[in-house]
Amino acid sequence: MSNWRSQPEIDLRIIQALVDAVGLDAFVGMRGQFVDDLRALSNAYQEAIADSDVEAAKAAAHALKGAASNIGLAQLTQIAAELERDAGDPGEVLNEVVDRSIARLEVTP
C-alpha cells in the first residue's frame, strides 16, 4: 500500500458540506447508513479476495472508494482506490482503517 497514511483521516469540509446540505439531524441519520455500508463493502471485498474473485473484489473496492469519498474518509478512499487498481489481500490494514474511520465518523458533529 502506498502513501495512504499521508492523507488526512477525515476531511471535515466534506462533512460540513453534507451537514449544510441536509441539516444536522438528517446527517446523523445518514451517518448510520454510511457506517453499515462501509462495513458491508469492506466485508464484501475481503470475501471476494478469500474466494479469489478479483473482479468482485475490484467492484467492492470501487464501491467502498465511492462511499468513503462521499463521507470524507480520505485514508479509506485512498486504500480502496489502491485495492481497486490492484486487488490483493490488504491484511489487517483495511479492517484497521475502516474501524478507525468509522470511530472518527461516529464522533463527528
C-alpha positions in Angstrom: 0.0 0.0 0.0 1.3 3.4 -0.9 1.1 6.7 0.8 -2.5 6.5 2.2 -1.1 7.5 5.6 -0.2 10.9 4.2 -3.9 11.6 3.7 -5.9 13.2 6.4 -8.1 10.6 8.2 -11.2 12.6 7.6 -12.0 15.7 5.5 -14.2 17.8 7.7 -15.0 20.1 4.8 -17.0 17.3 3.2 -18.7 16.5 6.4 -19.7 20.2 6.8 -20.9 20.4 3.2 -23.2 17.4 3.9 -24.5 18.9 7.2 -25.1 22.2 5.4 -26.9 20.4 2.5 -29.2 18.2 4.6 -29.1 19.5 8.1 -27.6 18.0 11.2 -30.5 15.7 12.1 -30.6 14.2 8.6 -26.8 13.8 8.6 -26.8 12.0 11.9 -29.4 9.6 10.4 -27.4 9.2 7.2 -24.2 8.5 9.2 -25.6 5.2 10.5 -26.3 4.0 6.9 -22.8 5.1 5.8 -21.3 3.1 8.6 -23.3 0.0 7.7 -22.4 0.4 4.0 -18.7 0.8 4.8 -18.6 -2.4 6.9 -20.6 -4.3 4.3 -18.4 -3.2 1.4 -15.2 -4.0 3.4 -16.5 -7.4 4.2 -17.5 -8.0 0.5 -14.0 -7.1 -0.6 -12.4 -9.5 1.9 -14.8 -12.3 1.0 -14.1 -11.8 -2.7 -10.3 -12.0 -2.1 -10.8 -15.1 0.0 -12.7 -16.6 -2.9 -10.0 -15.5 -5.4 -12.7 -13.4 -7.2 -10.6 -10.5 -8.4 -13.4 -8.9 -10.4 -15.8 -8.9 -7.4 -13.0 -7.6 -5.2 -12.4 -4.7 -7.6 -16.1 -4.0 -7.7 -16.3 -3.9 -3.9 -13.2 -1.7 -3.7 -14.7 0.7 -6.2 -18.0 0.9 -4.2 -16.0 1.3 -1.0 -14.0 4.1 -2.6 -17.1 5.9 -3.6 -18.8 5.5 -0.2 -15.7 6.6 1.7 -15.2 9.6 -0.6 -18.8 10.7 -0.2 -18.5 11.0 3.5 -15.0 12.5 3.6 -12.9 9.5 4.7 -9.7 10.3 2.9 -7.4 7.5 4.1 -10.1 4.9 3.4 -10.8 6.4 0.0 -7.1 6.1 -0.9 -6.8 2.5 0.3 -9.9 1.5 -1.6 -8.6 3.2 -4.8 -5.4 1.2 -4.5 -7.3 -2.1 -3.9 -9.5 -1.3 -6.9 -6.4 -0.9 -9.1 -4.5 -3.9 -7.7 -6.8 -6.3 -5.8 -4.9 -8.2 -3.2 -5.0 -9.2 0.4 -4.6 -6.0 2.5 -4.1 -8.0 5.7 -5.4 -6.2 8.7 -4.8 -2.7 7.3 -8.2 -2.5 5.7 -10.0 -3.5 8.9 -7.9 -1.2 11.0 -8.6 1.8 8.7 -12.3 1.0 8.4 -12.7 0.7 12.2 -10.7 3.9 12.9 -12.5 5.8 10.2 -15.9 4.7 11.5 -15.0 5.6 15.1 -13.9 9.0 13.9 -17.0 9.5 11.8 -19.3 8.5 14.7 -18.0 11.3 16.9 -18.1 14.0 14.1 -20.8 16.6 14.5 
